[in-house]
Amino acid sequence: RSTAPILALANDLIARNKHRHGKVLRAEKKATNAEKPEVFVYENEDLEGEAIIREIRDLHQAGRKYEEMAVLYRSNSQSSLLETLLRQNQIPYSVSGGTSMFDRKEIKDVVAFLRFSVSRTDLSLRRILNLPPRGIGDQSFALIEKFAQAHGNSFLWAAERAAQAGLPAATSSAVADFLTMMKPLGQRIVSAQSGPALALTQFLDELGYRKYLFDTTSEASSAEKKWNLVEIFARILEQFLSKNETSRNEKSESSLEEFLDRMELRDQLDNDRKSDEVSLMTLHASKGLEFPVVFLIGVEEDLLPHRTLGSNVDEERRLFYVGLTRAQEKLILSYCKSRRRYGANRPVAVSRFLHEIRSDLVTTFPDGVRPWKSNEREQKLADFFAAMEAKKSAAKAPAAKA
């Protein structure tokens, strides 16, 4: 049920597989205004993710339902950045073919560290008080809990009085040291000259959390992936705080709290919006499904075909073909010039599959930007000036009252 331009691209690609039947897919309906598939090139995955969010938002504002859109990728690890951006922008989504980033223990841990630093909640403290392990076991937790209940007070209040609660001297000292270390975290992150992302990862290093991840994970490569998720989360946090600082001209822990609220609000809204969500899924999970709009991201060597999962190039090409034919009306492909690996931005090459296809079958935007049509430009300018006028009016309002 894909349009003719999408099927032309898919057929051109799969014709290069050596062992296949000569089946050619044809469009069921003739669409006179069907668009060619588009290829966007970005400097890095941060810009790729931000552009996809903008496109999803624009399509939704133009009348598309979220459930009509899907983002497909070869490897589960590619979804993490998008998940965080979708949450930040309060766009509902679901993840298929893998675990949501926000269901992973390491992200829940980091959120708890940050939440406690700004809100001092008992729930977050219970999660992190002995993380990484510092000798505060179940018996100590029970004593703190009992002391809190006996005095009708919070778990934090009791933890601050650990010695009175009956904890041994060494354990009481460990509790006190941890609470002291946590106290300046929020302000340290929002005011760090080196940037919030580095401030957060440095804190986790000092705390021993990174070492804990590697010590408790059987394979170093798996531990590296976990830490990579933490770094992605830290980068998105920094971007959010930077935008807030620019718009509000302030650095405050309230911005950090707002970021956490946005990350967690999505979970509270899940039940209300289950039926209208953007789908995030691996190419394997997308088999048998179709969507009016499909984004297929990370069309790069080592990702598609995959460096470890895709030993059979014909099979990887067929998987790419599956992704292309999930799109019914609009297909957007993207790749990056560099991607973050092992803590640094490293150059990557466009997938051989994009080199194979005929260039006339796609519209390519080498700088990642689709030029505005004249009517779109006029509308954007009108919106901009309207927003400027609204700001001026808002600024004058208090003075008028005075």
N, C-alpha and C positions, 0 to 999 in steps of 0.2 A: 504493500500500500504506500510505498515511498513515491515521491515525485520522479519524473523522468531524469532530471539532472542528477539527483542523488543516486539513482540506479545506474546511470551512465558511468559515474565515478566508481561505484562498487564493481560493476562488470569489468571495467578496464583494469582494476586492481587484481581481481581474482583470476583473470585470464592468464596471469603469469604463473599460477600454480601448475606444476608439472603433472600431477596425478589427480585429475578431476574430470567429471563429466562436462560436456560443453553446454551446460545450461546457462541461459541468459535471462535474467529477470527483466520483466517489462512492467511499466506503470499501469495500474488498473484504470486510473482516471487521467485524462488530459488536462493539465493545469496550464493555462495560457501565461500566467504570471509567476510560474515556479522559479524560485531563486537557485542559482548555482550554489553548491557548497562553498563555504568560506574558510580560508586558512589565515590565522593570525599568528604573527611572530612576536614574541616578547623577550625582553632582556633577561628576565628571571621569573621564578614561579610566584613571587609576591605580586608582580605586575599582572601576571596571567590570572591569578586568583581574583584580584581587585576588578579586572576587566570583566570577568565572568559574572561577578556579583552585580556590576553595573548593568550588564546585558539582561540578566534575570530580572532585575528591578524594572528596567525599561519595558521589557516584554510584559511583565505583570501589570504595569501602569497602562499599557496599551490594550489590556483585556485578556491576556493569556492567564490561565490558571497555573498555579505552581505545579500542580500534578501533571501538567502537559509538558513539563521540562525535566530532562535527565542529564546528569553529568556522568560520563563513563570514563574509566581509566583502567590501565592494565594491572596495576599493583595497589593493594590496600593502602600502602603508605602514602599514596598520592592524595587521599581524601582528607588528611588531617588539617592542612592549611585551609581548605575550603570550608570544612566544618566550623572552624573557629570564625572565619569571616561571615558565614551564614548566621551564626549565633549573634555575632556583633551587630549585624544588620537586621536581626529579628526576622529572618526569613525561615519559615518552617521547612524541615527536610527530614528524610529518612535515609538510613544506610543499609544497603543490601550487599551480601557477599563478604562481609567482614565486620569487625567490632568497631563501634563508634569510638572515636578518640576520647570522648568524655565519659565513656564507660571503662576506660583503662585506669588501672590503679595509680600509675604514676601521675596522671593528670588530676585525678581526684585528690591525690596527696598535695600537689602543688597548689591547687585551688584552696585546699584547707589551710595551708601555710599562709596564703595571702588573705583569706577570709578572716582568720584569727588575728592577723596583723592589723586589720582595720575595724573589725567588729567585736573581737574578743568573745566569740560565741563558744558555749560549752561543747556543742556538736563538733566543731572543727578542732577544739583542743583535745577532745577524747581521741580523735584520729591521729594527731601528730605528737602527742606528749611523749611517746616512746618510739618516735620515728625520726631517724634510724634508732635502733634499740640503744637505750642508755641506762638499762638496769631498772626501769620502772615497770614492774610486772603486774600481773592480774591482782595479786594481793595488795599492792600499793594503790591500784585503781580503786579497789573495793574500800580501802581505808579512807581515801579521799571522798568517795561517794557517800560513805557512811557519815563522815564528819560534816559534809555539806547538808545532808538530810537532817542531821541532829540539830543543826543551827538554822535550818530553813533558808539556806543560801545556795549560791551557784557552785558548780564544780570548779570553776576558775577561782572563786573566793577561797574554797577549801584548799586548792592546789597551792595558792599563795601562802598557806599556813600549813604546809606539808608536815613540818616537825610536830606541830600541835595535833595533827591528825594521826600521829603515831608512826609515821614512816621513819625508817632508820636514818641516821645522820647522812650517810653517803647518798641515799636515795633522795632525801630532802634537798641536798645540795645539787643533785642532778636536775631536779624539778626547778629549783630557783635559777640555776644557770641557764636552763632552756628558756624560761619566761623572760629573763633579762635579755637574752639574745634576740628573742622575738619582738621585744618592745619597739625598737626603732625601725623595724623592717619596712613598714609602709612608707614612712618618710624617706628612708634610704633609697627606695625604688623610685619614687616620684621626683626626687631632687638630685639623683646621681648625675654627675657631669659626664660620666662614660655612657650614660643611657640606661633606661630601666631594664632592658633585656639582659645586659651584662651584669647589672646589679643583682638581678634575681638569680641568674645562674651562678654567680660568684657566691652569693649567700648559700645556695644549695650545696656548693662545693665545700664551703667552710663548715657547714652543718654535718657534712659527711654523707649527704643524700646521694650524690653521684656514685661514690664508692659503694654505698649500700646497694644501689641498682645493679652494679657490676658484680658485687659479691653474691647477690641472691638470684642471679640469672645464669643459667648453665652455659650458654654460649655468648661469647663476647659480641658477636654480630647482633644478637637479639637485644643485648644490653645497650648497644650503640643505637639501635632503632628506638628504644625507649627514651634514651636521652635526647635523641633527635626530636621526638615529639615534644619534650619539655622545651627545647630551644625554639621550636615553631610557635608554641604557646607564648613564650617570652617575647618573640618578635612581634606577634600580633598585639600583645599588651603594649609594647613600646609604640607601635603605630597609633593605637587608640589614644594613649596618653599624649602623644605628640600632637594629634589633631585637636584634642581637648584643650591643650595648653595654648595652641594657636588661636582657637576660637574664643577662649575665655581669658586668655592672658594670665593664667595662673597655674601653679603647680601645687596640687593638694591631694590628700589621701581620698577626698570625696570622688575624684576622678577614677582612682583605683577601685573604689567601692562600686561606682557606676559600671565599670567594666565587668566586675564579678557578677553584678546583678544581671547584666545582659547575658552573660554566659549561662547563668542558672535559670533565668526567666523562661528560656526556651523549653526546659523540662516541664515547667508548670503549665505552659501553653499546649503541650503535646496532645493532651486528651481532647482539647477543643478543636484542633485543626488537623486531626489525623487524616482526613480525606483529601486535604489539599496541601501537598508537600512536594518540594523538589526531590527527585530521586537521585541519590548518589550510589553508584554501584560499579563493581568490576565488570569487565567485558564478559567474563564467564557468567556472572549473575544476570546479565541482561538478555541472555538467550531466550527467545520466545516472546519477548516484550517489544512494544513499539510506543514511541512518544512523538507528538507533533514536533517538538524541538529537542535536539540532542547536541550537547557539547562533548567532544571527545578530546581530552586534554593529554598533554605530555607525549605527543607523537614524535618521539626521539629514539635514537639508538640507545640501547641498554634498557629502555623502558618498553618499547614496541618496535622490533622484537626485544623481549626481555633478556638481560644478560645471563640470568641463571635459570629462569623458569621456561625460557623459550629456546630450547636446543634445536627444535625443528622449525626452520624458517617458513616452510610452507604452512605449517600449522598456525604459526603466529600471523601470517598473512591472512589466513582464513578467519582468525579471531578478529583481526582489524576489519575484515569484510563484514563480520557479524555486527560490529559496532556501527559501521556506516549504515547498514540496512535497518538499524533500530529507528532511524529518523524518518518520519513521514513527510514533513514539510520543510523543516529548516535544520541544516547541519552545519555546525561550527567546529572546525578542527583548530588545535593550537599546539605550538611547541615553543620551547625557550632556548635562548642562546647559552644560558648558564643555569645551573641548578645547585642548590646547597647540598653538599655531601661531606660527611665527616668534619663538620664544623666550618667549612669554607665554601665559597662560591667557586664552582669548577665548570669550565666550558663543556658543552654537550653538543652533539651533532644531530641534525634533523634525521628522522627515520628514513631508511632506504625506501620504505613503502611510499613516502611522499615524492621521492625522487623518481619512482617508477611510473607514477600516473601522469597522464597528459596534462600539461599546464593549462590548456584551454578548458578543462573540465571544472576548474575551481577559480574563485576570485581570491587573490592573495593580498594581504595587507602586511608588508614587510616591517612596518614600524608599529604594528599592533593597534592601529587606529582606523576605523571606518569613517571616511569623509562624510560630513553632514550633507544631506540634500538641502536645497535652498529653503524649502518650507520649514525644515527642522532647524536650520540655523536661525531663521527669523523667530521661531517659537522659543529657542534657547535664549536668545537675546532678550526677548520680551519677558521671559521668566526671570532672567538675571536682574533686569532693571526694576521689575516688580518687587523682587526680594530686597533690592537696595532701598527702594522707597519705603518698604515696610520697616526696615531697620531704622531709617531716619525718623519715621513717625513714632516708633517705639522709644527712640532716644529722646524725642521732644516731649513725650507724654508726661514724665515726672516734673519737668520744668514748668509745664502749663499748669499743673495742679498747685505748684508752689506759688 
